[in-house]
Amino acid sequence: MPDSFFKPVSGFDLPRFAGVPTFMRLPNVTADHPRFGDVDIGLIGVPWDSGTTNRPGPRHGPRQVRDASTMIRAQHPVFGTRPFEIKNIADLGDVGPNPADIHDSMDRITEFYKTVTAAGIKPLTVGGDHLVSLPVLRVVAKHGPIGMVHFDSHTDLFDSYFNGTKYTHGTPFRRAVEENLLDPKRVVQIGIRGTQYDSEDVDFAMSVGIRIIRIEEFFKRDISDLMQEVREIVGDHETYVSYDIDFVDPTFAPGTGTPEVGGPNSFQALQVVRELKGLNIVGADMVEVSPPFDATGNTAFLGASIMFEMLCQMVNS
């Protein structure tokens, strides 16, 4: 049972616009903090977008999502889950990236997460662009390939961009399969849509056994039925959840770098995470919130709300 140190600040005690913002108003517990070893789930910012190929800005995502997350309360509205009373949860701060060097930044991310997982902490990450997922997977999948549930409008399975660049936000899961971090037969990608360069990414997915659920299938099927198939594919083994905010239609989430029209609404964005109940989640991320394109702050608030849904699954995982 969590102790009072890990209790988030309530809006009944301090107005939500007051105080120094942390994820969900939780205590900030860095690696040198005496309570670091008591954390069960760590919320981590990775303010880095050097893998971006279109509109930049996700490097500012963690700060904006922290601010928006002050609106998150203690209890789930449907299930009644009170995650902060089940596990010790804290804001572990940000990874310090090198915005001028992709490989150095990925090494820094990996080293940060090694410290986190060595302490027995499950990570819930806020990016940053989607390349952030690769160095995180290098740590959480250190004992062998794991499954993944991936919400996105893009597969992120291309081999390279710009005549041979292997590391962008459009390639992380191609690299993860090649590095034996992901078991492709336990990977499901949901919401894929939009115009395409070609079929290289989809051809690769088919060749290795990745299940792609395009947006047309998503809308034709009942969400509960669809997500039952997802749960059957990943099974009860270790699974990572990766959520690109551009999974959501840009009407509801305009603040992102590569928006695609014709996507789910904000309720469906939450509903799919609620259907992950029972999975063995070893880590998760929510990426690609780009504050420069989020004039109202609604994208960041949706991202924070998705994080809370993930957290409610992770505390029982």
C-alpha positions in Angstrom: 0.0 0.0 0.0 1.5 3.4 -1.0 2.4 5.8 1.7 1.4 9.4 2.0 4.6 10.6 0.4 3.4 9.4 -3.0 0.0 10.9 -2.8 -0.6 13.5 -5.5 -1.6 17.0 -4.5 -5.4 17.4 -4.5 -7.2 20.2 -6.2 -9.2 20.5 -2.9 -6.0 21.4 -1.1 -4.1 23.5 -3.7 -5.7 25.0 -6.8 -4.6 23.3 -10.0 -3.1 26.4 -11.4 -0.8 26.8 -8.4 2.5 25.1 -7.5 5.3 23.6 -9.6 3.8 21.2 -12.2 4.7 17.6 -12.2 3.1 14.7 -13.9 -0.4 14.4 -12.3 0.9 16.5 -9.3 3.0 13.6 -8.1 6.2 14.0 -6.2 9.4 14.5 -8.2 11.7 11.7 -7.3 15.0 11.6 -9.2 17.6 8.8 -9.2 19.5 10.4 -6.3 16.4 10.9 -4.1 16.2 8.7 -1.0 12.7 7.4 -2.0 13.7 6.4 -5.6 13.9 2.7 -4.6 10.4 2.8 -3.3 8.8 3.8 -6.7 6.8 1.2 -8.5 5.8 3.1 -11.7 7.8 6.1 -12.9 6.5 8.8 -15.2 9.4 10.1 -17.3 9.7 12.9 -19.8 11.9 12.5 -22.9 12.0 16.0 -24.4 13.7 15.1 -27.7 12.6 15.2 -31.3 15.7 14.9 -33.4 14.1 12.0 -35.3 11.3 14.2 -36.6 11.0 14.4 -40.4 8.1 16.8 -40.7 6.9 19.5 -38.2 9.1 19.8 -35.1 8.0 20.5 -31.6 7.5 17.2 -29.6 10.7 18.1 -27.6 8.3 20.5 -25.8 5.7 17.8 -25.2 6.7 16.6 -21.7 6.6 20.1 -20.3 3.2 20.8 -21.8 1.8 17.4 -20.8 3.0 18.0 -17.2 1.1 21.2 -17.1 -2.0 19.7 -18.6 -1.9 16.7 -16.3 -2.6 18.9 -13.3 -6.2 18.4 -14.3 -6.0 14.6 -13.7 -7.8 13.5 -10.6 -7.4 10.5 -8.4 -10.1 8.1 -9.5 -11.0 6.5 -12.9 -14.5 7.6 -14.0 -15.6 4.1 -15.2 -13.7 1.5 -13.3 -13.3 3.4 -10.1 -9.6 2.5 -10.1 -7.5 4.7 -7.8 -4.0 4.1 -9.1 -2.2 6.2 -6.6 -3.6 4.0 -3.8 -2.4 0.8 -5.5 1.2 1.6 -6.4 3.9 4.1 -5.5 4.0 6.4 -8.5 6.2 9.4 -9.1 7.5 11.9 -11.7 11.1 10.8 -12.3 12.0 13.9 -14.2 13.4 14.2 -17.7 16.1 12.5 -19.6 18.7 15.1 -20.7 19.1 14.6 -24.4 21.7 15.9 -26.8 19.7 17.7 -29.5 22.7 17.8 -31.8 23.4 14.1 -31.8 20.9 11.3 -32.4 23.1 8.4 -31.2 24.3 10.2 -28.1 20.7 11.0 -27.2 19.6 7.4 -27.6 22.5 6.3 -25.5 21.5 8.8 -22.8 17.9 7.6 -22.9 19.1 3.9 -22.6 21.3 4.7 -19.6 18.6 6.6 -17.8 16.1 3.7 -18.3 18.7 1.1 -17.1 18.8 3.0 -13.8 15.0 3.0 -13.7 14.5 -0.7 -14.4 17.4 -1.7 -12.2 15.4 -0.2 -9.3 12.4 -2.4 -10.3 10.4 0.6 -11.7 8.1 0.3 -14.6 8.4 3.3 -17.0 5.5 5.3 -18.4 7.1 7.7 -20.9 6.1 11.0 -22.5 7.9 12.0 -25.6 9.3 13.4 -27.7 9.0 11.9 -31.2 8.5 8.2 -31.8 12.2 7.4 -32.1 12.1 7.7 -28.3 10.6 4.2 -28.2 13.6 2.5 -29.6 16.2 3.2 -26.8 13.5 2.5 -24.2 12.8 -0.9 -25.8 16.5 -1.6 -25.7 16.1 -1.7 -21.9 12.7 -3.1 -21.2 13.3 -5.9 -23.7 16.7 -6.8 -22.4 15.7 -10.4 -21.6 14.3 -11.2 -25.0 11.8 -10.0 -27.5 8.4 -8.7 -26.2 5.0 -8.0 -27.7 3.7 -4.5 -28.5 0.3 -2.9 -28.9 0.9 0.2 -31.1 -1.7 2.9 -31.6 -0.7 5.2 -34.5 -1.7 6.4 -38.0 1.7 5.3 -39.3 3.5 2.0 -39.0 7.0 3.5 -38.3 8.4 0.4 -40.0 10.3 2.0 -42.9 13.9 1.0 -43.4 15.3 4.5 -43.9 14.6 8.0 -44.9 16.6 10.5 -47.0 18.8 8.1 -48.9 19.9 5.9 -46.0 19.1 7.6 -42.7 18.2 4.6 -40.5 17.1 6.4 -37.3 14.0 8.7 -37.6 10.6 8.7 -36.0 9.4 6.6 -39.1 11.8 3.7 -38.5 11.9 2.8 -34.7 10.0 -0.5 -34.9 11.9 -1.7 -38.0 15.0 -1.4 -36.0 13.4 -2.9 -32.9 12.4 -6.0 -34.9 15.9 -6.3 -36.4 17.5 -5.9 -32.9 15.3 -8.7 -31.6 13.6 -6.4 -29.2 10.1 -7.1 -30.5 8.5 -10.5 -31.4 6.8 -9.4 -34.6 4.1 -12.1 -34.3 3.1 -10.5 -31.0 2.9 -6.9 -32.5 -0.4 -5.3 -33.4 -0.6 -1.8 -35.0 -3.9 -0.1 -34.9 -5.3 2.9 -36.7 -3.0 2.9 -39.7 -4.1 5.4 -42.4 -3.2 8.2 -44.7 -1.4 8.5 -48.1 1.7 6.4 -48.5 5.2 6.8 -50.0 4.9 3.1 -51.2 4.2 -0.3 -49.6 7.6 -1.0 -48.2 6.6 -0.7 -44.6 3.4 -2.8 -45.0 5.3 -5.4 -47.0 7.9 -5.8 -44.2 5.1 -6.1 -41.7 3.5 -8.9 -43.7 6.8 -10.7 -44.2 7.5 -10.9 -40.4 3.9 -11.4 -39.2 3.0 -8.1 -37.7 -0.8 -7.6 -37.5 -1.9 -4.3 -39.0 -5.4 -3.0 -38.3 -6.1 -0.2 -40.7 -8.6 2.5 -39.8 -11.2 1.1 -42.2 -11.3 -2.2 -40.2 -11.2 -0.2 -36.9 -14.4 1.6 -37.8 -16.2 -1.5 -39.2 -15.7 -3.6 -36.1 -16.9 -3.2 -32.5 -14.0 -1.9 -30.4 -14.4 -4.6 -27.7 -14.3 -7.3 -30.4 -11.3 -5.8 -32.1 -9.4 -5.4 -28.8 -10.2 -8.9 -27.8 -8.2 -10.0 -30.9 -5.4 -7.7 -29.9 -5.2 -9.3 -26.4 -5.2 -12.8 -28.0 -2.3 -11.9 -30.2 0.0 -10.4 -27.5 -1.1 -13.0 -25.0 0.0 -13.0 -21.4 3.7 -12.5 -22.0 5.5 -9.2 -21.5 4.0 -6.4 -23.7 4.9 -2.8 -24.4 2.2 -0.2 -25.3 3.2 2.7 -27.6 0.7 5.4 -28.3 1.3 8.1 -30.9 -1.1 11.0 -30.4 -1.6 11.1 -34.2 -3.6 7.9 -33.8 -6.4 10.4 -32.9 -8.1 12.5 -35.6 -6.5 16.0 -35.8 -9.9 17.5 -35.1 -9.3 16.3 -31.5 -5.5 16.3 -31.4 -4.2 18.9 -33.8 -0.9 19.4 -31.9 1.2 16.8 -33.6 3.9 16.7 -36.3 2.4 14.4 -38.9 -1.4 14.5 -38.6 -3.7 12.2 -40.6 -7.4 12.9 -41.1 -10.1 10.3 -40.7 -9.1 9.0 -37.3 -10.8 8.1 -34.0 -12.4 10.7 -31.8 -11.2 11.5 -28.2 -13.6 9.0 -26.6 -12.4 6.2 -28.8 -8.8 7.3 -28.0 -9.5 6.5 -24.3 -11.7 3.4 -25.0 -9.0 1.4 -26.8 -6.7 1.8 -23.7 -9.5 0.7 -21.4 -9.7 -2.5 -23.4 -6.1 -3.5 -22.6 -7.2 -4.8 -19.2 -5.3 -7.9 -18.2 -2.2 -7.4 -20.3 1.3 -7.9 -18.9 2.5 -4.4 -19.5 6.2 -3.8 -18.8 6.3 -0.3 -20.1 4.4 2.3 -22.1 4.8 5.6 -23.9 2.7 8.4 -25.2 4.5 10.4 -27.9 4.4 13.1 -30.6 2.5 15.8 -28.7 3.8 19.0 -30.4 2.8 22.1 -28.4 3.7 24.6 -31.1 0.7 23.2 -33.1 -1.6 22.9 -30.0 -3.1 26.3 -29.7 -5.8 25.4 -27.2 -3.8 22.8 -25.2 -6.4 20.2 -26.0 -3.8 17.8 -27.5 -1.7 17.9 -24.4 -4.7 17.3 -22.1 -5.8 14.4 -24.2 -2.3 13.0 -24.0 -2.4 13.4 -20.2 -5.7 11.6 -20.1 -4.4 8.8 -22.2 -1.5 8.5 -19.7 -3.9 8.1 -16.9 -5.8 5.4 -18.7 -2.4 3.6 -19.3 -1.5 4.0 -15.6 -4.8 2.5 -14.5 -3.9 -0.6 -16.6 -0.3 -0.7 -15.4 -1.1 -0.7 -11.7 -3.0 -4.0 -12.1 -0.5 -5.5 -14.6 
